[in-house]
Amino acid sequence: MQGPPKPAPIPPPPDVAGAPKDAEVTASGLASKVITKGSGTTRPGATDMVTVHYTGWTTDGKMFDSSYARNTPSSFPLDRVIKGWGEGVQLMVAGEKRRLWIPEALAYKGQQGRPAGMLVFDIELLEFSAPPTVPPPDVAAPPADAKRTPSGLAYKVIKAGTGTEHPKKSSRVTVHYSGWQTNGKLFDSSVLRGSPATFGLGDVIAGWTEGVQLMVVGEKTRFWIPEKLAYKGQGGAPSGMLVFDVELLSYHD
């Protein structure tokens, strides 16, 4: 049985072999050039979570990775990538697209199985936020503008999604999420792992089963889940009310 076809390679930029004269160069040797201007003046911090689209090539024009080709943006903490990425994305604002020429000393430094030499990336910064290790300001209790269901679940939409369809209890969902106790302690995060989670909506705690059915694809919602809808005092599980930020990436029945 054949797997899905590999995505078609994205052609390299004309200046893939080396940075042009009008590129900015930092003290570390990182060269970059703005391809599309973004908006605002705020830039990510060194440990922020970023969501990006990108393509990477070696200087001979060979594409080795691309979120564009997969048609799926990538999210990760900025301090968990190669140094050239960490430095380069901190120069950007949301909506900006920038080309980076990353010298090997700021890339994979000859690591086995990794692309060698200088690497060239086109990066589009879609959004960024504080890392999940920093709890939300309302982690201790739901704010006055949070909505409540008859079960006691409280929630607030952080980012609107698209469409009008909602998952069912029988759906399998793919989400990014972070969970805190009300003292601000982070106990789980797919965002920090850099990998979304997929599961049956009927196979999780009651607060999740109820809450995610309220969402649409692309939506990010904060939930305050009372203990009776969470782990109910089970040994080894986080206790008390739990707070989750959940982003619904996709679902199917």
C-alpha atoms as an extended CHARMM CRD file, in Angstrom:
* protein
*
       253  EXT
         1         1  MET       CA              0.0000000000        0.0000000000        0.0000000000  PROA      1               0.0000000000
         2         2  GLN       CA              1.4600000000        3.3230000000       -1.0480000000  PROA      2               0.0000000000
         3         3  GLY       CA              1.5770000000        6.2760000000        1.3310000000  PROA      3               0.0000000000
         4         4  PRO       CA              0.5360000000        9.8050000000        0.4310000000  PROA      4               0.0000000000
         5         5  PRO       CA              2.5620000000       11.4200000000       -2.3540000000  PROA      5               0.0000000000
         6         6  LYS       CA              5.4900000000       13.5530000000       -1.3050000000  PROA      6               0.0000000000
         7         7  PRO       CA              4.8340000000       17.2940000000       -1.6280000000  PROA      7               0.0000000000
         8         8  ALA       CA              6.2980000000       18.9160000000       -4.7040000000  PROA      8               0.0000000000
         9         9  PRO       CA              9.5370000000       20.7960000000       -3.9970000000  PROA      9               0.0000000000
        10        10  ILE       CA              9.2710000000       24.5740000000       -3.8500000000  PROA      10              0.0000000000
        11        11  PRO       CA             11.7280000000       26.2740000000       -6.2250000000  PROA      11              0.0000000000
        12        12  PRO       CA             14.6360000000       28.0290000000       -4.5030000000  PROA      12              0.0000000000
        13        13  PRO       CA             14.9480000000       31.8160000000       -4.5420000000  PROA      13              0.0000000000
        14        14  PRO       CA             17.3850000000       33.2910000000       -7.0690000000  PROA      14              0.0000000000
        15        15  ASP       CA             19.7810000000       34.3290000000       -4.2870000000  PROA      15              0.0000000000
        16        16  VAL       CA             19.8780000000       30.9100000000       -2.5580000000  PROA      16              0.0000000000
        17        17  ALA       CA             23.6360000000       30.5350000000       -3.1080000000  PROA      17              0.0000000000
        18        18  GLY       CA             24.5240000000       33.5710000000       -1.0060000000  PROA      18              0.0000000000
        19        19  ALA       CA             23.1160000000       36.6640000000        0.6460000000  PROA      19              0.0000000000
        20        20  PRO       CA             22.7750000000       39.6950000000       -1.6620000000  PROA      20              0.0000000000
        21        21  LYS       CA             24.5140000000       42.9930000000       -0.9740000000  PROA      21              0.0000000000
        22        22  ASP       CA             21.3630000000       44.5870000000        0.4210000000  PROA      22              0.0000000000
        23        23  ALA       CA             20.8750000000       41.9100000000        3.0960000000  PROA      23              0.0000000000
        24        24  GLU       CA             21.2200000000       42.8980000000        6.7610000000  PROA      24              0.0000000000
        25        25  VAL       CA             24.0450000000       41.0730000000        8.5790000000  PROA      25              0.0000000000
        26        26  THR       CA             24.2090000000       40.7250000000       12.3680000000  PROA      26              0.0000000000
        27        27  ALA       CA             27.3410000000       40.4010000000       14.4990000000  PROA      27              0.0000000000
        28        28  SER       CA             26.8630000000       36.6110000000       14.6040000000  PROA      28              0.0000000000
        29        29  GLY       CA             27.0260000000       36.3330000000       10.8140000000  PROA      29              0.0000000000
        30        30  LEU       CA             23.2870000000       35.8480000000       10.2330000000  PROA      30              0.0000000000
        31        31  ALA       CA             22.1160000000       37.5610000000        7.0440000000  PROA      31              0.0000000000
        32        32  SER       CA             18.4850000000       38.4150000000        6.3650000000  PROA      32              0.0000000000
        33        33  LYS       CA             16.2250000000       40.3730000000        4.0520000000  PROA      33              0.0000000000
        34        34  VAL       CA             12.5670000000       41.3570000000        4.4360000000  PROA      34              0.0000000000
        35        35  ILE       CA             10.4790000000       39.9020000000        1.5960000000  PROA      35              0.0000000000
        36        36  THR       CA              7.0410000000       41.0550000000        2.7910000000  PROA      36              0.0000000000
        37        37  LYS       CA              6.5230000000       43.6790000000        5.4670000000  PROA      37              0.0000000000
        38        38  GLY       CA              4.4040000000       42.8170000000        8.5050000000  PROA      38              0.0000000000
        39        39  SER       CA              2.3930000000       44.9850000000       10.8580000000  PROA      39              0.0000000000
        40        40  GLY       CA              3.0530000000       46.4830000000       14.2600000000  PROA      40              0.0000000000
        41        41  THR       CA              6.3240000000       46.9800000000       16.0900000000  PROA      41              0.0000000000
        42        42  THR       CA              6.2980000000       44.1780000000       18.6780000000  PROA      42              0.0000000000
        43        43  ARG       CA              8.7240000000       41.3130000000       18.1170000000  PROA      43              0.0000000000
        44        44  PRO       CA              8.9340000000       37.8420000000       19.7050000000  PROA      44              0.0000000000
        45        45  GLY       CA             11.0560000000       37.2960000000       22.7800000000  PROA      45              0.0000000000
        46        46  ALA       CA             13.7360000000       34.6180000000       23.0290000000  PROA      46              0.0000000000
        47        47  THR       CA             11.4090000000       32.0810000000       24.6820000000  PROA      47              0.0000000000
        48        48  ASP       CA              8.1020000000       33.0050000000       23.0040000000  PROA      48              0.0000000000
        49        49  MET       CA              5.9020000000       30.5150000000       21.1820000000  PROA      49              0.0000000000
        50        50  VAL       CA              5.8060000000       31.2380000000       17.4520000000  PROA      50              0.0000000000
        51        51  THR       CA              3.5810000000       29.9820000000       14.6420000000  PROA      51              0.0000000000
        52        52  VAL       CA              5.2460000000       30.1380000000       11.2470000000  PROA      52              0.0000000000
        53        53  HSD       CA              5.1850000000       28.9800000000        7.6620000000  PROA      53              0.0000000000
        54        54  TYR       CA              8.6270000000       28.2900000000        6.2060000000  PROA      54              0.0000000000
        55        55  THR       CA             10.7140000000       26.6090000000        3.5270000000  PROA      55              0.0000000000
        56        56  GLY       CA             14.3690000000       25.6430000000        3.8620000000  PROA      56              0.0000000000
        57        57  TRP       CA             16.9640000000       25.0250000000        1.1430000000  PROA      57              0.0000000000
        58        58  THR       CA             20.6450000000       24.1710000000        1.0070000000  PROA      58              0.0000000000
        59        59  THR       CA             22.7570000000       26.5870000000       -1.0410000000  PROA      59              0.0000000000
        60        60  ASP       CA             22.6410000000       24.2550000000       -4.0700000000  PROA      60              0.0000000000
        61        61  GLY       CA             18.8930000000       24.9200000000       -4.2370000000  PROA      61              0.0000000000
        62        62  LYS       CA             17.6780000000       21.6250000000       -2.7650000000  PROA      62              0.0000000000
        63        63  MET       CA             14.5840000000       21.9770000000       -0.5670000000  PROA      63              0.0000000000
        64        64  PHE       CA             14.8870000000       19.8960000000        2.6170000000  PROA      64              0.0000000000
        65        65  ASP       CA             11.8240000000       21.0140000000        4.5820000000  PROA      65              0.0000000000
        66        66  SER       CA              8.6890000000       23.1000000000        4.0910000000  PROA      66              0.0000000000
        67        67  SER       CA              5.5460000000       23.7260000000        6.1140000000  PROA      67              0.0000000000
        68        68  TYR       CA              4.1260000000       25.3560000000        2.9720000000  PROA      68              0.0000000000
        69        69  ALA       CA              4.4660000000       22.0670000000        1.0840000000  PROA      69              0.0000000000
        70        70  ARG       CA              2.6760000000       20.2710000000        3.9450000000  PROA      70              0.0000000000
        71        71  ASN       CA              0.0640000000       23.0600000000        4.0110000000  PROA      71              0.0000000000
        72        72  THR       CA              0.3210000000       23.1010000000        7.8120000000  PROA      72              0.0000000000
        73        73  PRO       CA              1.9630000000       25.8980000000        9.8600000000  PROA      73              0.0000000000
        74        74  SER       CA              4.4100000000       24.9230000000       12.5970000000  PROA      74              0.0000000000
        75        75  SER       CA              4.3220000000       26.0940000000       16.2230000000  PROA      75              0.0000000000
        76        76  PHE       CA              7.1760000000       25.7850000000       18.7080000000  PROA      76              0.0000000000
        77        77  PRO       CA              9.1290000000       27.6280000000       21.4320000000  PROA      77              0.0000000000
        78        78  LEU       CA             11.7250000000       29.9190000000       19.8810000000  PROA      78              0.0000000000
        79        79  ASP       CA             14.4510000000       28.7280000000       22.2520000000  PROA      79              0.0000000000
        80        80  ARG       CA             14.1830000000       25.1280000000       20.9930000000  PROA      80              0.0000000000
        81        81  VAL       CA             15.3390000000       25.6600000000       17.4210000000  PROA      81              0.0000000000
        82        82  ILE       CA             18.7120000000       26.2980000000       15.7840000000  PROA      82              0.0000000000
        83        83  LYS       CA             20.4170000000       29.5400000000       16.8400000000  PROA      83              0.0000000000
        84        84  GLY       CA             19.9360000000       31.1980000000       13.4550000000  PROA      84              0.0000000000
        85        85  TRP       CA             16.1920000000       30.7310000000       13.6980000000  PROA      85              0.0000000000
        86        86  GLY       CA             16.0720000000       31.9730000000       17.2800000000  PROA      86              0.0000000000
        87        87  GLU       CA             17.9900000000       35.1070000000       16.3650000000  PROA      87              0.0000000000
        88        88  GLY       CA             16.3130000000       35.7170000000       13.0120000000  PROA      88              0.0000000000
        89        89  VAL       CA             12.6780000000       35.3700000000       14.0740000000  PROA      89              0.0000000000
        90        90  GLN       CA             13.2690000000       37.8330000000       16.9200000000  PROA      90              0.0000000000
        91        91  LEU       CA             13.9280000000       40.4570000000       14.2080000000  PROA      91              0.0000000000
        92        92  MET       CA             10.4270000000       39.9550000000       12.7640000000  PROA      92              0.0000000000
        93        93  VAL       CA              6.9170000000       41.2990000000       13.3970000000  PROA      93              0.0000000000
        94        94  ALA       CA              3.6620000000       39.4190000000       12.8410000000  PROA      94              0.0000000000
        95        95  GLY       CA              2.7540000000       39.0780000000        9.1700000000  PROA      95              0.0000000000
        96        96  GLU       CA              6.3360000000       39.6060000000        8.0300000000  PROA      96              0.0000000000
        97        97  LYS       CA              8.0850000000       37.2660000000        5.6230000000  PROA      97              0.0000000000
        98        98  ARG       CA             11.8810000000       37.2640000000        5.8000000000  PROA      98              0.0000000000
        99        99  ARG       CA             14.6690000000       35.3280000000        4.0760000000  PROA      99              0.0000000000
       100       100  LEU       CA             17.5010000000       34.1070000000        6.3080000000  PROA      100             0.0000000000
       101       101  TRP       CA             20.9580000000       32.9520000000        5.2550000000  PROA      101             0.0000000000
       102       102  ILE       CA             22.1200000000       30.9620000000        8.2680000000  PROA      102             0.0000000000
       103       103  PRO       CA             25.8300000000       30.0390000000        8.4850000000  PROA      103             0.0000000000
       104       104  GLU       CA             26.6050000000       26.4850000000        9.5810000000  PROA      104             0.0000000000
       105       105  ALA       CA             27.8350000000       27.7310000000       12.9740000000  PROA      105             0.0000000000
       106       106  LEU       CA             24.2710000000       28.9200000000       13.6750000000  PROA      106             0.0000000000
       107       107  ALA       CA             22.6000000000       25.8920000000       12.0600000000  PROA      107             0.0000000000
       108       108  TYR       CA             23.2950000000       22.1710000000       12.5660000000  PROA      108             0.0000000000
       109       109  LYS       CA             27.0950000000       22.3770000000       12.9240000000  PROA      109             0.0000000000
       110       110  GLY       CA             27.7050000000       19.1630000000       11.0000000000  PROA      110             0.0000000000
       111       111  GLN       CA             25.2100000000       17.0110000000       12.9340000000  PROA      111             0.0000000000
       112       112  GLN       CA             24.7500000000       13.5920000000       11.3560000000  PROA      112             0.0000000000
       113       113  GLY       CA             21.5860000000       13.3340000000        9.2610000000  PROA      113             0.0000000000
       114       114  ARG       CA             21.0220000000       17.0880000000        9.1550000000  PROA      114             0.0000000000
       115       115  PRO       CA             21.4690000000       19.4120000000        6.1620000000  PROA      115             0.0000000000
       116       116  ALA       CA             25.0330000000       20.6940000000        6.0480000000  PROA      116             0.0000000000
       117       117  GLY       CA             26.5920000000       24.0560000000        5.3290000000  PROA      117             0.0000000000
       118       118  MET       CA             24.8070000000       27.3760000000        5.1570000000  PROA      118             0.0000000000
       119       119  LEU       CA             21.0110000000       27.0730000000        5.0860000000  PROA      119             0.0000000000
       120       120  VAL       CA             18.5010000000       29.4410000000        3.5140000000  PROA      120             0.0000000000
       121       121  PHE       CA             14.9920000000       29.8470000000        4.9290000000  PROA      121             0.0000000000
       122       122  ASP       CA             11.9690000000       31.8400000000        3.8850000000  PROA      122             0.0000000000
       123       123  ILE       CA              9.9690000000       32.3670000000        7.0930000000  PROA      123             0.0000000000
       124       124  GLU       CA              6.5360000000       33.9310000000        7.5100000000  PROA      124             0.0000000000
       125       125  LEU       CA              5.7170000000       34.8460000000       11.1140000000  PROA      125             0.0000000000
       126       126  LEU       CA              1.9870000000       34.2400000000       11.5470000000  PROA      126             0.0000000000
       127       127  GLU       CA              1.6720000000       34.9050000000       15.2930000000  PROA      127             0.0000000000
       128       128  PHE       CA              3.5350000000       34.6730000000       18.5860000000  PROA      128             0.0000000000
       129       129  SER       CA              2.7320000000       34.6060000000       22.2700000000  PROA      129             0.0000000000
       130       130  ALA       CA              4.2840000000       34.0690000000       25.6850000000  PROA      130             0.0000000000
       131       131  PRO       CA              5.3620000000       30.4630000000       26.3440000000  PROA      131             0.0000000000
       132       132  PRO       CA              2.9800000000       28.1580000000       28.2570000000  PROA      132             0.0000000000
       133       133  THR       CA              5.3840000000       28.2450000000       31.2020000000  PROA      133             0.0000000000
       134       134  VAL       CA              3.9400000000       31.7340000000       31.7710000000  PROA      134             0.0000000000
       135       135  PRO       CA              0.3490000000       31.1280000000       32.9930000000  PROA      135             0.0000000000
       136       136  PRO       CA             -2.5240000000       33.2880000000       31.7550000000  PROA      136             0.0000000000
       137       137  PRO       CA             -3.3490000000       36.2550000000       33.9950000000  PROA      137             0.0000000000
       138       138  ASP       CA             -6.7900000000       34.8170000000       34.8450000000  PROA      138             0.0000000000
       139       139  VAL       CA             -5.5520000000       31.3270000000       35.7380000000  PROA      139             0.0000000000
       140       140  ALA       CA             -6.8100000000       31.5290000000       39.3450000000  PROA      140             0.0000000000
       141       141  ALA       CA            -10.4970000000       31.8840000000       38.4370000000  PROA      141             0.0000000000
       142       142  PRO       CA            -12.7140000000       32.6030000000       35.4160000000  PROA      142             0.0000000000
       143       143  PRO       CA            -13.1470000000       36.3390000000       34.7380000000  PROA      143             0.0000000000
       144       144  ALA       CA            -16.5050000000       38.1190000000       34.7830000000  PROA      144             0.0000000000
       145       145  ASP       CA            -16.8460000000       37.9360000000       30.9810000000  PROA      145             0.0000000000
       146       146  ALA       CA            -16.3850000000       34.1500000000       30.8300000000  PROA      146             0.0000000000
       147       147  LYS       CA            -19.4120000000       32.1400000000       29.7420000000  PROA      147             0.0000000000
       148       148  ARG       CA            -20.7130000000       29.2650000000       31.8710000000  PROA      148             0.0000000000
       149       149  THR       CA            -22.6130000000       26.1110000000       31.0330000000  PROA      149             0.0000000000
       150       150  PRO       CA            -25.1370000000       24.3870000000       33.3390000000  PROA      150             0.0000000000
       151       151  SER       CA            -22.4830000000       21.7960000000       34.2870000000  PROA      151             0.0000000000
       152       152  GLY       CA            -20.2140000000       24.4970000000       35.7790000000  PROA      152             0.0000000000
       153       153  LEU       CA            -17.7470000000       24.6530000000       32.8820000000  PROA      153             0.0000000000
       154       154  ALA       CA            -16.4990000000       28.2070000000       32.2610000000  PROA      154             0.0000000000
       155       155  TYR       CA            -14.9220000000       29.3080000000       28.9910000000  PROA      155             0.0000000000
       156       156  LYS       CA            -13.7910000000       32.2940000000       26.9720000000  PROA      156             0.0000000000
       157       157  VAL       CA            -12.8480000000       32.4600000000       23.2770000000  PROA      157             0.0000000000
       158       158  ILE       CA             -9.2830000000       33.7580000000       22.8990000000  PROA      158             0.0000000000
       159       159  LYS       CA             -9.1300000000       33.6010000000       19.0930000000  PROA      159             0.0000000000
       160       160  ALA       CA            -12.1010000000       33.1910000000       16.7710000000  PROA      160             0.0000000000
       161       161  GLY       CA            -12.1850000000       30.2910000000       14.3390000000  PROA      161             0.0000000000
       162       162  THR       CA            -13.9020000000       29.7810000000       11.0050000000  PROA      162             0.0000000000
       163       163  GLY       CA            -17.1080000000       28.0710000000        9.9490000000  PROA      163             0.0000000000
       164       164  THR       CA            -20.1310000000       27.0120000000       11.9610000000  PROA      164             0.0000000000
       165       165  GLU       CA            -19.6990000000       23.2490000000       12.3370000000  PROA      165             0.0000000000
       166       166  HSD       CA            -18.7580000000       21.7540000000       15.7140000000  PROA      166             0.0000000000
       167       167  PRO       CA            -17.2470000000       18.3850000000       16.6730000000  PROA      167             0.0000000000
       168       168  LYS       CA            -19.5070000000       15.7230000000       18.1580000000  PROA      168             0.0000000000
       169       169  LYS       CA            -18.8040000000       13.4900000000       21.1450000000  PROA      169             0.0000000000
       170       170  SER       CA            -17.9350000000       10.7270000000       18.6570000000  PROA      170             0.0000000000
       171       171  SER       CA            -15.4270000000       12.9080000000       16.7320000000  PROA      171             0.0000000000
       172       172  ARG       CA            -11.6640000000       12.5350000000       16.6960000000  PROA      172             0.0000000000
       173       173  VAL       CA            -10.0490000000       15.9190000000       17.2030000000  PROA      173             0.0000000000
       174       174  THR       CA             -6.5540000000       17.3000000000       16.6550000000  PROA      174             0.0000000000
       175       175  VAL       CA             -5.6430000000       20.0960000000       19.0380000000  PROA      175             0.0000000000
       176       176  HSD       CA             -2.8400000000       22.1120000000       20.5290000000  PROA      176             0.0000000000
       177       177  TYR       CA             -3.2880000000       22.7060000000       24.2370000000  PROA      177             0.0000000000
       178       178  SER       CA             -1.6800000000       23.7560000000       27.5060000000  PROA      178             0.0000000000
       179       179  GLY       CA             -3.0140000000       22.9720000000       30.9850000000  PROA      179             0.0000000000
       180       180  TRP       CA             -2.3830000000       24.7160000000       34.3160000000  PROA      180             0.0000000000
       181       181  GLN       CA             -3.4930000000       24.3340000000       37.8790000000  PROA      181             0.0000000000
       182       182  THR       CA             -4.9990000000       27.4400000000       39.4740000000  PROA      182             0.0000000000
       183       183  ASN       CA             -1.6690000000       28.2130000000       41.2040000000  PROA      183             0.0000000000
       184       184  GLY       CA             -0.1860000000       28.7640000000       37.7300000000  PROA      184             0.0000000000
       185       185  LYS       CA              1.7300000000       25.4910000000       37.5430000000  PROA      185             0.0000000000
       186       186  LEU       CA              1.8890000000       24.0880000000       34.0080000000  PROA      186             0.0000000000
       187       187  PHE       CA              1.2820000000       20.3250000000       34.0700000000  PROA      187             0.0000000000
       188       188  ASP       CA              0.9240000000       19.4520000000       30.3720000000  PROA      188             0.0000000000
       189       189  SER       CA              1.4060000000       21.1480000000       27.0050000000  PROA      189             0.0000000000
       190       190  SER       CA              1.3650000000       19.8330000000       23.4450000000  PROA      190             0.0000000000
       191       191  VAL       CA              2.6050000000       23.2950000000       22.4490000000  PROA      191             0.0000000000
       192       192  LEU       CA              5.8540000000       22.8560000000       24.3740000000  PROA      192             0.0000000000
       193       193  ARG       CA              6.2970000000       19.4010000000       22.8330000000  PROA      193             0.0000000000
       194       194  GLY       CA              5.8260000000       20.9670000000       19.4040000000  PROA      194             0.0000000000
       195       195  SER       CA              3.3750000000       18.2340000000       18.3690000000  PROA      195             0.0000000000
       196       196  PRO       CA             -0.4440000000       18.4390000000       18.2740000000  PROA      196             0.0000000000
       197       197  ALA       CA             -2.4960000000       15.7740000000       20.0500000000  PROA      197             0.0000000000
       198       198  THR       CA             -5.2040000000       13.6420000000       18.4140000000  PROA      198             0.0000000000
       199       199  PHE       CA             -7.8090000000       11.6670000000       20.3670000000  PROA      199             0.0000000000
       200       200  GLY       CA            -11.4430000000       10.6310000000       20.5290000000  PROA      200             0.0000000000
       201       201  LEU       CA            -13.5380000000       13.3300000000       22.1690000000  PROA      201             0.0000000000
       202       202  GLY       CA            -15.3810000000       10.7110000000       24.1990000000  PROA      202             0.0000000000
       203       203  ASP       CA            -12.1360000000        9.3910000000       25.6840000000  PROA      203             0.0000000000
       204       204  VAL       CA            -11.0790000000       12.4340000000       27.7220000000  PROA      204             0.0000000000
       205       205  ILE       CA            -12.2250000000       14.2020000000       30.9010000000  PROA      205             0.0000000000
       206       206  ALA       CA            -15.8270000000       15.4160000000       30.8700000000  PROA      206             0.0000000000
       207       207  GLY       CA            -14.8320000000       19.0870000000       30.7420000000  PROA      207             0.0000000000
       208       208  TRP       CA            -12.9000000000       18.4910000000       27.5330000000  PROA      208             0.0000000000
       209       209  THR       CA            -15.6890000000       16.4140000000       25.9860000000  PROA      209             0.0000000000
       210       210  GLU       CA            -18.2050000000       19.1850000000       26.6580000000  PROA      210             0.0000000000
       211       211  GLY       CA            -15.9490000000       22.1370000000       25.9370000000  PROA      211             0.0000000000
       212       212  VAL       CA            -14.4030000000       21.1320000000       22.6260000000  PROA      212             0.0000000000
       213       213  GLN       CA            -17.8860000000       20.4710000000       21.2030000000  PROA      213             0.0000000000
       214       214  LEU       CA            -18.5130000000       24.2240000000       21.6180000000  PROA      214             0.0000000000
       215       215  MET       CA            -15.5860000000       25.0790000000       19.3160000000  PROA      215             0.0000000000
       216       216  VAL       CA            -15.0780000000       25.4980000000       15.5640000000  PROA      216             0.0000000000
       217       217  VAL       CA            -11.8980000000       24.7990000000       13.6060000000  PROA      217             0.0000000000
       218       218  GLY       CA             -9.2220000000       27.4400000000       14.1150000000  PROA      218             0.0000000000
       219       219  GLU       CA            -10.7120000000       28.6260000000       17.3950000000  PROA      219             0.0000000000
       220       220  LYS       CA             -8.6440000000       28.9630000000       20.5460000000  PROA      220             0.0000000000
       221       221  THR       CA            -10.5790000000       28.8740000000       23.8200000000  PROA      221             0.0000000000
       222       222  ARG       CA             -9.6510000000       29.0180000000       27.4930000000  PROA      222             0.0000000000
       223       223  PHE       CA            -11.5520000000       26.6000000000       29.7450000000  PROA      223             0.0000000000
       224       224  TRP       CA            -11.8810000000       26.6110000000       33.5280000000  PROA      224             0.0000000000
       225       225  ILE       CA            -12.8240000000       23.0150000000       34.3370000000  PROA      225             0.0000000000
       226       226  PRO       CA            -14.1100000000       22.2730000000       37.8590000000  PROA      226             0.0000000000
       227       227  GLU       CA            -12.7190000000       19.1710000000       39.5530000000  PROA      227             0.0000000000
       228       228  LYS       CA            -15.9880000000       17.2390000000       39.1110000000  PROA      228             0.0000000000
       229       229  LEU       CA            -15.5120000000       17.5860000000       35.3070000000  PROA      229             0.0000000000
       230       230  ALA       CA            -11.7660000000       16.8950000000       35.4890000000  PROA      230             0.0000000000
       231       231  TYR       CA             -9.9510000000       14.1150000000       37.3930000000  PROA      231             0.0000000000
       232       232  LYS       CA            -12.2340000000       13.9950000000       40.4630000000  PROA      232             0.0000000000
       233       233  GLY       CA             -9.3340000000       13.5680000000       42.8770000000  PROA      233             0.0000000000
       234       234  GLN       CA             -7.7320000000       10.5750000000       41.1020000000  PROA      234             0.0000000000
       235       235  GLY       CA             -4.3080000000        9.7390000000       42.4830000000  PROA      235             0.0000000000
       236       236  GLY       CA             -1.4230000000       10.9560000000       40.3360000000  PROA      236             0.0000000000
       237       237  ALA       CA             -3.5840000000       13.3520000000       38.3220000000  PROA      237             0.0000000000
       238       238  PRO       CA             -3.6660000000       17.1530000000       38.7890000000  PROA      238             0.0000000000
       239       239  SER       CA             -6.2510000000       18.1260000000       41.3780000000  PROA      239             0.0000000000
       240       240  GLY       CA             -8.7540000000       20.9390000000       41.7770000000  PROA      240             0.0000000000
       241       241  MET       CA            -10.0240000000       23.1670000000       39.0120000000  PROA      241             0.0000000000
       242       242  LEU       CA             -7.9020000000       22.9970000000       35.8550000000  PROA      242             0.0000000000
       243       243  VAL       CA             -7.3730000000       25.6820000000       33.2330000000  PROA      243             0.0000000000
       244       244  PHE       CA             -6.7470000000       24.7680000000       29.5920000000  PROA      244             0.0000000000
       245       245  ASP       CA             -6.0190000000       26.8030000000       26.4900000000  PROA      245             0.0000000000
       246       246  VAL       CA             -7.2130000000       24.6630000000       23.5790000000  PROA      246             0.0000000000
       247       247  GLU       CA             -6.8190000000       25.3460000000       19.8500000000  PROA      247             0.0000000000
       248       248  LEU       CA             -8.9460000000       23.1310000000       17.5890000000  PROA      248             0.0000000000
       249       249  LEU       CA             -6.8700000000       22.3670000000       14.5000000000  PROA      249             0.0000000000
       250       250  SER       CA             -9.1450000000       19.8000000000       12.8250000000  PROA      250             0.0000000000
       251       251  TYR       CA            -11.6210000000       16.9990000000       13.4780000000  PROA      251             0.0000000000
       252       252  HSD       CA            -13.4210000000       14.1930000000       11.7330000000  PROA      252             0.0000000000
       253       253  ASP       CA            -16.3510000000       11.9480000000       12.6120000000  PROA      253             0.0000000000
